[in-house]
Amino acid sequence: MEFWSVEVESGTPFKVRLEAEVLYIFQASLGEVKKKKDEFINLHITVDAEKHLVGTLHPKRLPQVVYNLAFEKDIQISHNWKNGSVHLFGFKTPRYRLKRGYPFHN
């Protein structure tokens, strides 16, 4: 298991490649907020060409959100905030595949 974090900058989607790993995302938070405008920031994750809204952040009311998301496929993370970046935190762990049947049976 290894710690994982990323800063997704404004206007630049971030691609995550997962080969034999599972990515768990636990938190998303806004970067440095210089001007606290009354705006909502939508956080999207694209999986298999399908874009999903996974959270809405707000500089004054909701600067962070807690998740329990797990991904086994490559993803792309993006947001619509023009005034800063969004930080995501979690961890990666190897993906284990069990053979057919219960592993302790002969």
Contacts in CASP RR format, 6 or more apart in sequence:
PFRMAT RR
TARGET T0000
AUTHOR 0000-0000-0000
METHOD contacts of the structure
MODEL  1
MEFWSVEVESGTPFKVRLEAEVLYIFQASLGEVKKKKDEFINLHITVDAE
KHLVGTLHPKRLPQVVYNLAFEKDIQISHNWKNGSVHLFGFKTPRYRLKR
GYPFHN
1 91 0 8 1.000
1 92 0 8 1.000
1 93 0 8 1.000
2 91 0 8 1.000
2 92 0 8 1.000
2 93 0 8 1.000
3 89 0 8 1.000
3 90 0 8 1.000
3 91 0 8 1.000
4 23 0 8 1.000
4 89 0 8 1.000
4 90 0 8 1.000
4 91 0 8 1.000
4 92 0 8 1.000
5 87 0 8 1.000
5 88 0 8 1.000
5 89 0 8 1.000
5 90 0 8 1.000
6 14 0 8 1.000
6 16 0 8 1.000
6 77 0 8 1.000
6 87 0 8 1.000
6 88 0 8 1.000
7 31 0 8 1.000
7 85 0 8 1.000
7 86 0 8 1.000
7 87 0 8 1.000
8 14 0 8 1.000
8 77 0 8 1.000
8 78 0 8 1.000
8 79 0 8 1.000
8 85 0 8 1.000
8 86 0 8 1.000
8 87 0 8 1.000
8 88 0 8 1.000
9 84 0 8 1.000
9 85 0 8 1.000
10 79 0 8 1.000
10 81 0 8 1.000
10 82 0 8 1.000
10 83 0 8 1.000
10 84 0 8 1.000
10 85 0 8 1.000
11 78 0 8 1.000
11 82 0 8 1.000
13 46 0 8 1.000
13 76 0 8 1.000
13 77 0 8 1.000
13 78 0 8 1.000
14 76 0 8 1.000
14 77 0 8 1.000
14 78 0 8 1.000
15 74 0 8 1.000
15 75 0 8 1.000
15 76 0 8 1.000
16 23 0 8 1.000
16 71 0 8 1.000
16 74 0 8 1.000
16 75 0 8 1.000
16 76 0 8 1.000
16 77 0 8 1.000
17 74 0 8 1.000
18 71 0 8 1.000
18 72 0 8 1.000
18 73 0 8 1.000
18 74 0 8 1.000
18 75 0 8 1.000
18 92 0 8 1.000
20 94 0 8 1.000
20 95 0 8 1.000
21 92 0 8 1.000
21 93 0 8 1.000
21 94 0 8 1.000
21 95 0 8 1.000
22 70 0 8 1.000
22 71 0 8 1.000
22 72 0 8 1.000
22 92 0 8 1.000
22 93 0 8 1.000
22 94 0 8 1.000
22 95 0 8 1.000
23 70 0 8 1.000
23 71 0 8 1.000
23 75 0 8 1.000
23 90 0 8 1.000
23 91 0 8 1.000
23 92 0 8 1.000
24 68 0 8 1.000
24 69 0 8 1.000
24 70 0 8 1.000
24 90 0 8 1.000
24 91 0 8 1.000
24 92 0 8 1.000
24 93 0 8 1.000
25 67 0 8 1.000
25 69 0 8 1.000
25 70 0 8 1.000
25 71 0 8 1.000
25 88 0 8 1.000
25 89 0 8 1.000
25 90 0 8 1.000
26 66 0 8 1.000
26 67 0 8 1.000
26 68 0 8 1.000
26 69 0 8 1.000
26 89 0 8 1.000
26 90 0 8 1.000
26 91 0 8 1.000
27 64 0 8 1.000
27 65 0 8 1.000
27 66 0 8 1.000
27 67 0 8 1.000
27 88 0 8 1.000
27 89 0 8 1.000
27 90 0 8 1.000
28 43 0 8 1.000
28 54 0 8 1.000
28 55 0 8 1.000
28 57 0 8 1.000
28 64 0 8 1.000
28 65 0 8 1.000
28 67 0 8 1.000
28 86 0 8 1.000
28 87 0 8 1.000
28 88 0 8 1.000
28 89 0 8 1.000
29 57 0 8 1.000
29 63 0 8 1.000
29 64 0 8 1.000
29 65 0 8 1.000
29 86 0 8 1.000
29 87 0 8 1.000
29 89 0 8 1.000
30 41 0 8 1.000
30 57 0 8 1.000
30 59 0 8 1.000
30 63 0 8 1.000
30 64 0 8 1.000
30 81 0 8 1.000
30 84 0 8 1.000
30 85 0 8 1.000
30 86 0 8 1.000
30 87 0 8 1.000
31 84 0 8 1.000
31 85 0 8 1.000
31 86 0 8 1.000
31 87 0 8 1.000
32 84 0 8 1.000
33 59 0 8 1.000
33 63 0 8 1.000
33 83 0 8 1.000
33 84 0 8 1.000
34 83 0 8 1.000
35 83 0 8 1.000
36 59 0 8 1.000
36 60 0 8 1.000
37 59 0 8 1.000
37 83 0 8 1.000
38 60 0 8 1.000
39 58 0 8 1.000
39 59 0 8 1.000
39 81 0 8 1.000
40 56 0 8 1.000
40 57 0 8 1.000
40 58 0 8 1.000
41 56 0 8 1.000
41 57 0 8 1.000
41 58 0 8 1.000
41 59 0 8 1.000
41 79 0 8 1.000
41 80 0 8 1.000
41 81 0 8 1.000
41 86 0 8 1.000
42 53 0 8 1.000
42 55 0 8 1.000
42 56 0 8 1.000
42 79 0 8 1.000
42 80 0 8 1.000
43 53 0 8 1.000
43 54 0 8 1.000
43 55 0 8 1.000
43 56 0 8 1.000
43 57 0 8 1.000
43 65 0 8 1.000
43 77 0 8 1.000
43 78 0 8 1.000
43 79 0 8 1.000
43 86 0 8 1.000
44 51 0 8 1.000
44 52 0 8 1.000
44 53 0 8 1.000
44 54 0 8 1.000
44 77 0 8 1.000
44 78 0 8 1.000
44 79 0 8 1.000
45 51 0 8 1.000
45 52 0 8 1.000
45 54 0 8 1.000
45 69 0 8 1.000
45 71 0 8 1.000
45 75 0 8 1.000
45 76 0 8 1.000
45 77 0 8 1.000
46 52 0 8 1.000
46 75 0 8 1.000
46 76 0 8 1.000
46 77 0 8 1.000
46 78 0 8 1.000
47 71 0 8 1.000
47 73 0 8 1.000
47 74 0 8 1.000
47 75 0 8 1.000
48 73 0 8 1.000
54 67 0 8 1.000
54 69 0 8 1.000
55 65 0 8 1.000
56 62 0 8 1.000
56 65 0 8 1.000
57 63 0 8 1.000
57 64 0 8 1.000
57 65 0 8 1.000
57 79 0 8 1.000
57 81 0 8 1.000
57 86 0 8 1.000
72 95 0 8 1.000
77 88 0 8 1.000
79 86 0 8 1.000
END
